[in-house]
Amino acid sequence: MHWIWSVVAVLTVYTVRVSMPRREPKLYLSFDDGPHPDHTPALLDLLRLHGAKATFFLVGSQVEKYPQIVQQIVDEGHAIGNHSMTHPRLPQLSARDQLADIARADAVMARFNGRRRQMFRPPNGRATVATIVNSLVTRQPLVLWSIDSLDYQLDAEQVAARLENLTVRGGDILLFHDDGGAALGALSRLLPRWSGSGLRFAPL
């Protein structure tokens, strides 16, 4: 399935992204489903400790609940992106309702970075024809990932072991979640390892 999205990325002139350019030794950590009042601040502490920047794809309804955490994310130099307003199953909605949900989240997040349109990551990675066409027409980047940590299925130890056994290289976009604790535990082990191999961590 990943190769299909790679083809889509080329055909859309990289408006749809599954990875970043491979020229530099940069990893792109991304976190979905937040902000969370417990897990997101702990992740921010860890990222600060390692001088790492990341991208947080936020759910609009959570942004409205925890605006102070979103402000902290932005103030500390991380990027924010749109992960929908209500985290619906987009394929079950009409095209109009899909785009309305995305637009609502864009408006909520614009208060923090001033951008009319945010990077968009569809819930569960389920991009639809409507969201792809919308990205092409509006030039709103649609961002997926090249490596899924599976931190929504595995515990921290399993996530760390899995990623240690994968080939992680510059340009990879890594998917994590900040509505649970597995990412924090796994990255506590992985960030020093990756940094020691010469990789750096940049926001999208």
C-alpha positions as CSV (number, residue, x, y, z in Angstrom):
1,M,0.0,0.0,0.0
2,H,2.8,2.4,0.8
3,W,4.1,2.3,-2.9
4,I,0.6,3.4,-4.0
5,W,0.8,6.5,-1.9
6,S,4.3,7.1,-3.2
7,V,2.9,7.2,-6.7
8,V,0.1,9.5,-5.6
9,A,2.7,11.8,-4.0
10,V,4.6,12.1,-7.4
11,L,1.4,12.6,-9.4
12,T,0.2,15.4,-7.0
13,V,3.6,17.1,-7.1
14,Y,4.1,16.2,-3.5
15,T,0.9,17.9,-2.3
16,V,0.3,14.4,-0.8
17,R,3.4,13.4,1.2
18,V,4.5,10.1,2.6
19,S,8.1,11.1,3.2
20,M,10.4,14.1,3.0
21,P,13.5,14.6,0.8
22,R,16.2,12.2,1.6
23,R,19.1,14.7,1.1
24,E,19.6,15.4,4.8
25,P,19.8,13.2,7.9
26,K,16.5,14.5,9.3
27,L,13.7,12.5,10.8
28,Y,10.2,13.9,11.1
29,L,8.4,12.8,14.2
30,S,4.7,13.2,14.1
31,F,2.1,12.7,16.8
32,D,-1.7,12.2,16.2
33,D,-4.9,12.6,18.2
34,G,-3.8,15.2,20.8
35,P,-3.4,17.4,22.6
36,H,-3.8,15.2,25.7
37,P,-3.5,16.8,29.2
38,D,-1.1,14.2,30.5
39,H,0.8,12.7,27.6
40,T,1.5,15.7,25.4
41,P,3.3,17.8,28.1
42,A,5.4,14.8,29.0
43,L,6.4,14.3,25.3
44,L,7.2,18.0,25.1
45,D,9.6,17.6,28.0
46,L,11.3,14.7,26.4
47,L,11.6,16.4,23.0
48,R,13.1,19.5,24.8
49,L,15.6,17.3,26.6
50,H,16.9,16.0,23.3
51,G,16.7,19.2,21.3
52,A,14.1,17.6,19.0
53,K,11.4,19.3,17.0
54,A,8.3,17.5,15.9
55,T,4.8,17.9,14.3
56,F,1.6,17.5,16.2
57,F,-1.5,16.7,14.1
58,L,-4.2,17.9,16.5
59,V,-7.9,17.2,16.8
60,G,-9.9,20.4,16.8
61,S,-12.2,19.4,19.6
62,Q,-9.1,18.7,21.8
63,V,-7.5,22.0,20.8
64,E,-10.6,23.8,22.1
65,K,-10.3,21.9,25.4
66,Y,-6.6,22.4,26.0
67,P,-5.5,25.6,24.2
68,Q,-2.7,26.2,26.7
69,I,-1.0,22.9,25.6
70,V,-1.3,23.9,21.9
71,Q,0.3,27.3,22.7
72,Q,3.1,25.5,24.4
73,I,3.6,23.2,21.4
74,V,3.9,26.3,19.1
75,D,6.0,28.3,21.6
76,E,8.6,25.5,21.8
77,G,9.1,25.5,18.0
78,H,7.1,22.5,17.0
79,A,4.7,22.5,14.0
80,I,0.9,21.8,14.3
81,G,-1.3,20.2,11.7
82,N,-5.0,19.5,11.2
83,H,-6.2,16.0,12.2
84,S,-9.8,17.0,11.7
85,M,-12.3,18.6,14.0
86,T,-14.0,15.5,15.4
87,H,-11.9,12.6,14.2
88,P,-14.7,11.1,12.1
89,R,-14.5,8.2,9.7
90,L,-14.2,10.4,6.7
91,P,-15.2,7.7,4.1
92,Q,-18.6,7.5,5.9
93,L,-19.3,11.3,5.4
94,S,-20.4,13.2,2.4
95,A,-17.7,15.2,0.6
96,R,-19.3,18.4,1.9
97,D,-19.3,17.2,5.5
98,Q,-15.6,16.0,5.2
99,L,-14.5,19.4,3.9
100,A,-16.6,21.2,6.6
101,D,-14.9,19.2,9.3
102,I,-11.5,20.0,8.0
103,A,-12.3,23.7,7.6
104,R,-13.5,24.0,11.2
105,A,-10.3,22.5,12.5
106,D,-8.2,24.8,10.3
107,A,-10.0,27.8,11.8
108,V,-9.4,26.6,15.3
109,M,-5.7,26.1,14.8
110,A,-5.2,29.3,12.9
111,R,-5.5,31.1,16.2
112,F,-2.1,29.6,17.2
113,N,0.0,30.0,14.0
114,G,-1.9,32.4,11.8
115,R,-2.2,30.0,8.9
116,R,-5.4,29.9,7.0
117,R,-4.8,26.2,6.0
118,Q,-2.9,23.7,8.1
119,M,-1.1,20.6,7.0
120,F,-3.8,17.9,7.0
121,R,-3.6,14.3,8.1
122,P,-6.8,12.3,7.7
123,P,-8.0,10.3,10.7
124,N,-6.6,6.7,10.5
125,G,-4.7,7.8,7.4
126,R,-7.9,7.3,5.3
127,A,-7.6,9.9,2.6
128,T,-10.6,10.1,0.4
129,V,-11.1,11.4,-3.1
130,A,-12.6,14.5,-1.6
131,T,-9.6,15.2,0.6
132,I,-7.1,14.6,-2.1
133,V,-9.0,16.8,-4.6
134,N,-9.3,19.5,-1.9
135,S,-5.5,19.4,-1.3
136,L,-4.8,19.8,-4.9
137,V,-7.2,22.7,-5.4
138,T,-6.3,24.6,-2.2
139,R,-2.6,23.5,-2.1
140,Q,-3.3,22.2,1.5
141,P,-0.6,19.6,2.1
142,L,-2.0,16.1,2.9
143,V,0.6,14.4,5.0
144,L,0.7,10.6,5.7
145,W,3.8,8.8,6.9
146,S,6.5,6.3,5.8
147,I,6.9,4.4,9.1
148,D,4.0,3.6,11.5
149,S,5.2,3.0,15.0
150,L,2.1,0.9,15.9
151,D,2.1,2.6,19.3
152,Y,-1.7,2.3,19.3
153,Q,-1.3,-1.5,19.3
154,L,2.0,-2.2,21.1
155,D,3.5,-1.2,24.4
156,A,6.5,1.0,24.7
157,E,9.0,-1.8,24.9
158,Q,7.6,-3.5,21.8
159,V,7.5,-0.2,19.8
160,A,11.1,0.5,20.6
161,A,12.2,-3.0,19.7
162,R,10.2,-2.8,16.4
163,L,11.7,0.5,15.3
164,E,15.2,-0.6,16.3
165,N,14.8,-3.5,13.8
166,L,13.6,-1.3,11.0
167,T,15.8,0.8,8.6
168,V,15.0,4.4,9.7
169,R,16.6,7.0,7.5
170,G,16.6,10.7,6.7
171,G,13.4,11.8,5.2
172,D,11.2,9.3,7.0
173,I,8.0,10.6,8.6
174,L,7.3,8.6,11.7
175,L,3.7,8.1,13.0
176,F,3.2,8.2,16.8
177,H,0.3,9.2,19.0
178,D,0.2,11.5,22.0
179,D,-3.1,10.2,23.5
180,G,-1.3,7.3,25.2
181,G,2.0,6.6,26.9
182,A,3.7,4.1,24.5
183,A,5.3,6.9,22.4
184,L,6.9,8.5,25.4
185,G,8.5,5.2,26.7
186,A,9.7,4.2,23.2
187,L,11.2,7.5,22.3
188,S,13.0,7.8,25.6
189,R,15.0,4.9,24.3
190,L,15.0,5.7,20.6
191,L,15.9,9.4,20.5
192,P,19.4,9.0,22.0
193,R,20.0,6.0,19.6
194,W,19.0,8.0,16.6
195,S,20.8,11.1,17.6
196,G,24.0,9.0,18.2
197,S,23.7,7.8,14.6
198,G,23.8,11.4,13.3
199,L,20.1,11.9,12.7
200,R,18.3,15.1,13.6
201,F,14.7,15.8,14.3
202,A,12.8,18.5,12.4
203,P,9.2,19.7,12.1
204,L,7.4,19.2,8.8
